[in-house]
């Protein structure tokens, strides 16, 4: 099977397939004319590589799974003979996913936290005043760091004397 036919069969590009080959995930024979010629089983291998990448594994991680790329991937990974390195990679990836989940959960909880009456989605009321314990200086400092202000010339310059003072202290 030539590279174009393989790319169509798995829904990717020929450039991606060449990259996988360069990274040692695929092998191909060459025709007399020098074209890449892939075995039909390569379709499963490429699908498995793409699935592992979509799950969050890196190319380096996927290399550890090379012995199993030509077979159906199991619904869950279990330790077996000869797969200690692959299991280590899977555990490391799982730890990173757990960290991301914790971070996203914290972000979700902070965004969903009850706000004082009249506060908008960012805790602001009316004309950019923050309700609650935050002070207007903190809001000004945040705006100055972000380069906010319609009269600041659009170049990150603070637009009011108070913001200029806060920005000057931050330098």
Residue, then its C-alpha position, 0 to 999 in steps of 0.5 A: x500500500x502506497x503512502x497516499x492510500x494509507x493516509x486516506x485509509x486512516x484519515x491523516x496526511x502523508x506528511x504525518x506518516x513520514x513523521x511517524x516513520x522518522x520517529x521510528x513508529x512505522x516502517x516501510x519497504x520501497x518499490x523499485x521506483x523508490x516509493x514507500x510501500x506499507x503492509x496492510x497491517x500498518x493501518x491498525x498501527x497508525x490508528x493505534x498511534x493516533x489513538x494514543x496521541x489523542x489520549x495525551x501520550x507523547x511520541x516518546x511515550x508511544x515508542x514505549x508501546x511499539x511491541x503492542x501497536x500492531x494489535x487491538x489496544x485493550x480497553x484498559x492497560x494491565x501489567x504483563x510480562x515485558x511491559x514494565x516500561x510501557x506501564x511506567x509511561x502510562x502511570x506517569x501520563x495518568x499522574x499528569x492527567x490527575x494534576x490537570x483534573x485537579x487544576x481544572x476542578x479548582x478553576x471550575x469551583x472558583x468560577x462557580x463560587x457564589x458571588x455577592x448580589x449584583x456581581x457579574x461573572x467576574x465579581x465586578x459590579x457596575x462600572x468595573x468596581x469589584x464587589x467583596x474584599x478586593x480593593x479598587x487598587x487591586x482592580x487598577x493594578x490588574x488593569x494596568x498589567x493587562x494594558x487596559x484602558x481606552x484612553x491609553x493609546x492602545x500600547x499598554x499604557x495605563x489610562x488614568x493617573x491612579x493606574x499610572x501610579x500603580x504601574x510605576x510601582x510595579x516596574 
